[in-house]
Amino acid sequence: MYQLGARFGIERRTVSEILHRHDVPMRRRGLSPEQTDDAIHLYNLGWSLARVGQHLGVDPTTVLAKLRQRGIPTRDAHGRPRA
């Protein structure tokens, strides 16, 4: 969806809506345990959730969910630890 959105200059959500409207089967793409390890490593190096997500080809919220599942402390948008 990200690639289609970039190719046609539309949001990922718009791509998703169009595909759903035409009953195109969708698959959920998460992170494998190895990719999660990689995401944690990159995040701990100071990469943002957006940058890690882009690197791994997933949404930043997917990265955030995996970090939380593993108990990794996260930062706010200014790089400060979350309370």
C-alpha positions as CSV (number, residue, x, y, z in Angstrom):
1,M,0.0,0.0,0.0
2,Y,2.9,2.4,0.7
3,Q,4.4,1.7,-2.7
4,L,1.1,2.2,-4.5
5,G,0.4,5.4,-2.5
6,A,3.9,6.8,-3.4
7,R,3.5,5.7,-7.1
8,F,0.1,7.4,-7.5
9,G,0.7,10.3,-5.1
10,I,-2.1,9.3,-2.6
11,E,-2.2,8.3,1.0
12,R,-1.8,4.7,2.1
13,R,-5.3,4.9,3.7
14,T,-6.8,5.9,0.3
15,V,-5.1,2.9,-1.3
16,S,-6.5,0.7,1.4
17,E,-10.0,2.1,0.9
18,I,-9.9,1.6,-2.9
19,L,-8.6,-2.0,-2.5
20,H,-11.3,-2.8,0.1
21,R,-14.0,-1.2,-2.1
22,H,-13.0,-3.7,-4.9
23,D,-12.8,-6.6,-2.5
24,V,-9.1,-7.2,-3.1
25,P,-7.8,-9.7,-0.5
26,M,-5.5,-8.1,2.0
27,R,-2.8,-9.6,4.1
28,R,-1.5,-8.3,7.3
29,R,2.2,-7.6,7.4
30,G,3.8,-7.5,10.7
31,L,7.4,-7.8,11.9
32,S,9.1,-11.2,12.3
33,P,11.0,-11.7,15.6
34,E,14.3,-11.0,13.7
35,Q,12.8,-7.7,12.3
36,T,11.6,-6.8,15.8
37,D,15.1,-7.3,17.1
38,D,16.4,-5.1,14.3
39,A,13.8,-2.5,15.1
40,I,14.8,-2.4,18.7
41,H,18.4,-2.1,17.8
42,L,17.8,0.8,15.5
43,Y,15.4,2.5,17.9
44,N,18.0,2.2,20.7
45,L,20.5,3.9,18.3
46,G,18.2,6.9,18.2
47,W,16.2,6.3,15.1
48,S,12.6,7.5,15.2
49,L,9.7,5.2,14.9
50,A,8.9,6.7,11.5
51,R,12.5,6.0,10.3
52,V,12.5,2.5,11.6
53,G,9.1,1.8,10.1
54,Q,10.2,3.1,6.7
55,H,13.4,1.1,6.8
56,L,11.4,-2.1,7.6
57,G,8.5,-1.3,5.3
58,V,5.8,-1.1,8.0
59,D,3.8,1.6,9.7
60,P,5.5,3.3,12.7
61,T,2.6,2.2,14.9
62,T,3.5,-1.4,14.0
63,V,7.0,-0.7,15.3
64,L,5.6,1.0,18.4
65,A,3.4,-2.0,19.2
66,K,6.3,-4.4,18.9
67,L,8.5,-2.2,21.1
68,R,5.8,-2.1,23.7
69,Q,5.3,-5.9,23.5
70,R,8.9,-6.3,24.3
71,G,8.8,-3.8,27.1
72,I,11.1,-1.3,25.4
73,P,10.8,2.2,26.9
74,T,9.8,4.7,24.1
75,R,10.5,8.4,23.6
76,D,8.2,11.3,22.8
77,A,8.4,13.3,19.6
78,H,11.2,15.4,21.2
79,G,13.3,12.4,22.1
80,R,12.4,12.5,25.8
81,P,11.5,9.3,27.7
82,R,7.7,8.9,28.0
83,A,6.4,9.1,31.5
